[in-house]
Amino acid sequence: MRLNAIKPARGATHPRKRVGRGIGSGHGKTAGLGHKGQKARSGGYHKVGFEGGQMPLQRRLPKRGFVSLHDGWTAEVRLSQLNSIDAATVDLASLQQAGIVPRTAHRAKVILAGTIERAVKLEGLLATKGARAAIEAAGGSVSAPAPDADTSRKANRAKLAAEKTKAVAARIEAAAKAEPAAKGVAAGVKKAKGEDKPRAPSAGADEGAAKAEGAKGAAKAKGAAKENPKDKGK
């Protein structure tokens, strides 16, 4: 074999497609773009997935689920992988140093996969119910990690909301209890002032009533005179 004799295998390379070089090439005249239309024009372009204005496929299909922003933060550790760590205490740093979990992991969770052959103490690591039972059966222990800042904030918000709801309920109950007492006090004040007693009619009211009755009588007499014109002629 010589360097000047090395060449690609047969069929590995193809000549470049040269368009617009006459009808003999098979790609002349319209240069493989066809007759007229948007795709035959210079710069004729439509976005990927465009279907002429009808509802495209990527919008017709239903969407389910979501992608968590915290995906990948919690690494999964098999129970049998703890045997490869010589330290009696296992935490996230020792797992990262041993190459069991990636450096970007924020947390690690031990799952029941395999067996553990010695007593280990987990600090700041999560563990499933089965993994915790297996570790404790082997003479080890598991200490739960400290709650995250997001978790503590959520707990505080829930606590404040519960306290606010309780305070509102207490105010409503106190107002309901105080309402009958307030009504009784108001009734006692009215009775003391004499507002419940019937008021005696005043002289001005009597005069007004007499004038109103006199006006009504005059109107009735006028109406009777209009109804009987014969009597008027007599």
Secondary structure, 3 states (H helix, E strand, C coil): CCHHHCCCCCCCCCCCCCCCCCHHHCCCCCCCCCCCCHHHCCCCCCCCCCCCCCCCHHHHCCCCCCCCCCCCCEEEEEHHHHHHCCCCEECHHHHHHCCCCCCCCCEEEEECCCCCCCCCEEECCEECHHHHHHHHHCCCEEECCCCCHHHHHHHHHHHHHHHHHHHHHHHHHHHHHHHHHHHHHHHHHHHHHCCCCCCCCCHHHHHHHHHHHHHHHHHHHHHHHHHCHHHHHC
